[in-house]
């Protein structure tokens, strides 16, 4: 028993001595490290302050919503999964599969080229924008404050070095070295039929600078889209811009919705409501007071280079299909991308994505008549819209009379006065409609957000026989009807007969 107690006492004494030695060594080391840490911290205070200033524009990004029509976007790094040229995925999805690396280093730059669209999505890191080297109006002003301003004042004219990339210490033997040459531009950023290709011009003026010369007044640490708009007050052209920005975000694999910087000097319009809903924030290039640096900048192709615009002059042989159908049976002649994009718009406004049209809705079928109204669109606009249906009011009144006496089922006639509705209200009206009727006009572009079983009836005057909305309906897989007029006057009875047949096909 005594031997056992003696052994326990020796063990306790050993542990006490070992613990004392450990404590002594800890405090000795801690004192030395503390002294060194204080010295290092004092040396790093200017750097920490600089980093805090650089991160002054750090914002939380909006997450991507879960979209019923979403299909995985081809990994641009995977050459085996490249979209077939002129396939539906090549036109509407990730056809940007040819990677062209331009610059490696602290800063970097590359482009993803599409053989189908003959354009590129380009992106770079440690990119600096110098607003003083961009000649254009400030942008973002109230429309009434800039009435009469010319378009040339609003579109950007870039000087050399308007944008710069950090090339590290290994560059700079040649002062003002440009990032790419004419051969690169012609091959990967061809102007095509675009007279003023601002993205091409921007990239042609990018300079590579030494790291020591890469100073920034402000930083965007999060991914940012650089977008130039042309017909920014027209819904059709703006939707092509939205689509291009959305595709660019997906092609570059952004985990969240990016910020947007408009590299143009256009004034504020109603359509910015959707820009702000779709993306994490919106600013204008000339609204910054100094140099702005981007940790990750993405240059979105012009809206003219999307399939929605190119499809007006070249055959885009694609039919709309559900994502589920394409997941089970991939088809190069079918697409769900336009439906995916329409759901993205609805989700951005917080509208339900699980909505669908019942064959016999309790509240009745909504028939939306999209109207064309006078409104002030941009500084060079007189506030008068061009008439596409000269007796539009008469047709609408005939609809009201017919609906009130219709016995087939309950029909709710919706007066689509879009010029006096917010963008969210417009998209909600489109979503809730079983039938959408309208004269040829930009407002019909909203059908990208229509539900799958929606029926489209377009009234087309002889002067505006254009395929915009017939194509969009086809690419979404929507039932489409057209009434082609001899002039701009529609016979109300003819339009009502067409609507009656549509309602009967809906079981009404």
N, C-alpha and C positions, 0 to 999 in steps of 0.2 A: 504493500500500500504506500509505504514511504518512498519507494523507488518510483512509483507512478506519479506521486505528487512532485517529486524532484524533477522528473522529465517534463511535466506540464509547465513548471516554473521556468525551466530553461527555454522552452518554446516561446512562452510569453515574453521573456526578456529579449530573445532574438528578434521577435516581431517588433518590439518597441524600438530597439536600436535601428532596425531596417527602416522603420517609418520615420524616425528622426533624421536619418541620413537623407531620405527622399525629400523631406520637407526642406532641409537645408539647401539641397541642390536646386529645388524648384524656385525658392525665393532668390537664390543667387542668379539663376538664369533669367528669371522674370525681370529682375532689376536691370540686367544688361540689355535685354530685349526692349524693355520699356524705354530705356534711354535712346536706343537706336530708332524705335518707332516714333518717338517724339521728334527726333531729328528728321526722319523721312517724311513725317506728316507736315512739318514746317516747310520742307522742300516741295511737297506736292500740293500745298494750298492753292497756288496759282493754277495748277492743272485741274484741280477739283472744281474751282470756280469757273474755269473755261468750259468744263464738261457740263456744269449746271446751266451755263448760258446756252450751250449748243443744244441741250435737251429742252429748251423753253417751249418748243412747239410739239412736245411729245403728248399725244392724245391716245386714249383707248380707242381701238378700232372696232367697228361693228362686225359681228360674226356673220358668216354666210348662213342664210336660212336653209332649212331642209326643204327641198323642192321635189314634189312628186315626179316631175318629168326629168329630173337630173340623171344623167349618165356620166360615168367617169370620163374625164377628159384625157385623151391620149397623152402619156408621158412623153414630152418632147425629147427627153434624153434617150428614149428607147427607139432606136432606128427600126427595129423589127415591127413596131406598131404604127409606123407612119401611115397617115390617112392617104388613101389612093387619090391621086390627082383627079380633080373634077368630080369626085364623089360628093355626096351630101355632107359627109363629115368634113371633107376638104373645103367646101363652101361655107358651111355654117358652124363647124366646130374647130377642132385643132388641126388645121391643115398647115400650121406654122411649124414645120418639123425639121427644116434645114437650119442647123445651128451654125452661125458664123461668128467666131470669137474675134473681136477686134483688138482688145487690150486686156492684159493681165497686169496685176500689181496691186498697190494699195487701192487704187481705183480700177474699175474694170468696165468693159462695155461689150455687148454682143447683140446680135439680131437673130430673130427666128423668121425665116423666109417661107412664104407659102407659094408653091408653084401654081396652085389653083387661082388664088386671088392676085398673084403677082404684086404682093406687098409684104411688109415686114412689121412685126412687133419687136421693138428694140428696148433694151434695158441696160442700166448701168449703175455702178456703185461709186460713192464719193464723187458725185456730180455737183458742180456749182453753177448756179444761175446768177447772172449779173444783169439785173433789170435795166440799169442805165444803158446797156448796150442793145436794148430792144426798143425800136421806135414804134410806138403805137399809143392809143389813148389809154387812160388809166383803167377803164373798165369797171363794171359793177355799179355804174351810176343809175339813178332813177331815169326812166325813159323821158319824162317831161323835161329833164334838165339838159338833154343833149339832142333835142329835136333838130333835124337838118344836118347832123354830123355825117360826113362821108364815110363810105365803107373802107376806103383806103386808110383812113385814120384808125380804124378799128383792127385791121389785120396786121400781124406782126411783120416787121422788117428787121432782120437780124444782122448785127455787126459781127465781125470776127471776134470770138471770145465771149459771145453772149452766153454760151454754156462752156464749161471747162471740166476736165476730168483729171483727178490726181494721178499722175504717172509715176510717182515715187521719185527717188533720188537718181535713178538710172536714166532719166530722160532729160531733155532740156538743152541738148547740144545745139538744137536749132530753135531759136526763139519763135514762139507763135506757131509751133507745129500743129497742123490740123489732124483730127482723129482719122478721117477717111479721105480717099481720093475720089475723083470723078468716076473711075471705073467701078468702084464699090457702089457708088450711088446709082449708076445706071443699071447695075446688075441686081441689087437688092432693094433699092428704093426708086424704081422707075417712075417718072412723072406720069406716063401714060397720057390720057387726055385731060389731066388736071392742069390748068394753066398756071395756077399759083399753088404749088405743092409745099405747104409750110413746114411739114415734118421733114421733108427732104432738105429744105433750105436750112432748117434748124441744125440738123446733123452735119450738114456741110460746113457749118461755122463753128463746130465744137473744136476747142483746142486742148491739147495735152500739156499740162503744166507740172513743174517740179513740186514735190511735196512741200518744200519750204515756202513756196509761193501760194499754197492752197489755204488761204485764210477765209473764214466764214463768219458773218455776223449772226446768222440764224441757222438752225439745223432742223431738218425733218428726219427723225430717226426711223420713222415707219414708212412703208411703201407708199409712193405717191405717183399718181398718173398725171402726165403732162398732156393736156388736150388742147387742140386748136379747133374752134368751131367756125363754120362759114354761115350757113343759113340757119342761124341759132334760134330764130323766132318761128320757124316752120316746124310743125310737129313731125312730119315725115322725116326730114333731114336730121332733126334732133334725135329721133329714135334710132337712126343709123349711127349717130354719135354714141348714144347710150349702149347700143349693141357692141360697137367697136371697143368701148371702154370695158364692158363686161367680158368680152372674149379675151382682151389683153390681160385682164386680171386672172382669168382661168388658165390661159396659155403659160403664163409665168408662174403658176402654182401658188398664188398668194393665199396664205392661210386665213386671212380676214379681208374685209372690204377696205380698199386703200383710200387715201386722201386724193383729192383732185385739185390741181392748179390749172386754171385756164390761162393758156399762153395766147391770149387775144384781148382786145380792148372793147368788147361788146358791152352794152349796157345790160342791166338786169331785166329779165323777163319772167313771165309766169312759169316757164318751163324749168327754171332753176329749182322749183319746189321738188321736182322729181330727181334732179341731180343730187340734191341734198339728202333725199330719202334713200337713193340707191347706194351712195358712197358715204364715207365716214366724215368728210368735211369738204368744203369747196372754198377756194380762194382765187384771187386774180394775181397774175405775175407782177403787174405794175403796182399792186397795193403794198408790196414789201418796200421797206425803206433802205435796205442794204443788200449785200450778197446773201443768197440762200443756198444752203447745201443739202443734198439729199443722200441719205444712206442707201436708198434704193429707189431709183426713178425709172418709170416705165413710160415709153412714148407710144401713145395709142395711135394707130393708123387713122387717116381721115375717114369720115363717114362715107365718102364717095367710094371707098375701097372695100366696103362690105358687100356681101352677096345680095343684100336687100336692094342696094343701089345698082350694082353691076348686073343684077338679074333683069333690069329694065332694057338692057341692050345686048345681053348674051343669054343663051339658053341655060337655065339652071334646072335641070331635070330632076326635081325632088318633090316627093309627096310627104305630107305630114303623117306621122304615125305615133302611137303611144310609146313611151319609154319602155314599158313592160314588153310590148311586142318586139321592139328592137333588141331588148336584152336577151330575149329568147331566140329571136331569129334576125340577126344583123342583116341589113340590106343597104347597099351603097346608094340606092335610089330613094331612100326614105330618111326622114329626120324628125327628131323630137326637140331640136335645139331652139326653134322659135317658141314652142310651148314652154320650154324651160325658162327662156328669157321673159316671156309674159308672166310666168309665175314669180319670177324675181321681182318684177315691177309691183305686182300685187302684194308680195311679201314685204317689200320695202315700205309700203303704206300700212302694213299691219292688217291687210284684208285676208280673210280665210282662204286657205289653199285646198281645203277639203270640200269646197262647194261644188255642186253639180246641178244640172237641170233635170228636174223630175218630169216625167211624161205628162203627169197631171198635177201640177203644183196647186196646193190649196189656195194660195194667195193669187193665183193666176199667172199667165205668161206676160213678161215684160216685153213690149215692143218699143225699142229705142229708135227715135227718129233724130239723127244727128243733123243739127241745123248749121247753116253758115250765116254768121252775123258780122256786122261792121264792128271793128275794134282796132285800136292802135297797136300795131305789132312791133315796129322798130323805128328808129329816127327818120328813115326815109319813106315811111309808110304814111298814107293820108287818112288811114282809118276806115277806108272803104274796101270791102272784099269784092273780088270779081265774082259775078253771078254765074253759077253753074246750073241753076234751076230757077228760071225766071219766075215761075209761079209756085215757089216753095210754100208760101203761106197758104195758098189755096189747097195744095196737096195735103198739108197738115190738117187743115180744117175738115177736109174730106175724110181723113183718117179718124178724126174725133167722132164725126157723125156715124161712120161705119162701125167703129168699135162699140159705141153706145147702143147700137141695135143688133150687135152680133150675138147669136144664140148658141154657138158651138161650145164656147167655154168663156171663162173670164179673161179678158185681155186688159192689161194696164199700159196705156199709151204714154210713153215718157218723152217729154219735150227736151231734147238734148241741146240746151243752150250752153254749149261748152265754153264760149268766150266769157261767160259770167259764172263759171264754176271753177272751184279749185281743181288741181290736178288729181287729188285723191278722190274727189267727188266724180270726176270724169271716169276714172278707172273703175270705181265702184259701179257706176251706171253701166259700163261695158260688161262687167262681171255678172251683173244681175239680169242682163238681157238675154231672152231666148231668141229674139230676132233683132238684128241691127240693120236699119235702113238709112241711106243718106246719098246725097249727090256726091259725085267725085270731088274729094277734097281731103286735105291733110288730116282732118279730124278722124277719118276712118282708119288711120294707121293704128289707132288704139285697139284694133281687133287683135293685135298681138297678145293682148291680155284677156281675150274672150275665152269662155269655157269651151270644152271640146265639142259639145252638141249645138253650139250657137249657129244660126243661119244668117248669112249676109245677103242683103239685097242692095245693089248699087245702081243708082240712077245716073246714066252717063250721057251728057250732052254731046252733040256732034263735034264740038271743038276740043273736047277733053277725053278722047278715046285712048286712055293710057292704062297699062295693065297693073299698076301698083298694087291694088287691093285684091285683084283676082289672084295674083301671085302669092301675096301674103296668106290669103285664105287657103290656097293650095298647100303652101309650105307648112301650114298649121293643121291641115286636114279638115277644114271647115267646109260645110256646104255653102256654095256661092251661086247667086243668081244676078243677072244684069238686065236692065232695061235700057236699050240704046235708043236715044231720042234722035229725031230728024234735025232738031235745033236745040233749044234750051227749055222748051215748054213741054211739060209732061201732062198726059191725059190722066186725071185723077182716077177714072174708072179702070184704066189699064193697070195702074199701080196697085189699086185695091184688089183687083182680080189676082194679081201675082201674090200679094200678101195673103189672100184667102186660101190660095193653093198651098202656100207654105204652112199656114196654121193647120190645115187639114193633114198635112204630112206629119205634123207634130201630135196628131191625135186630138186636135182641138176643133 
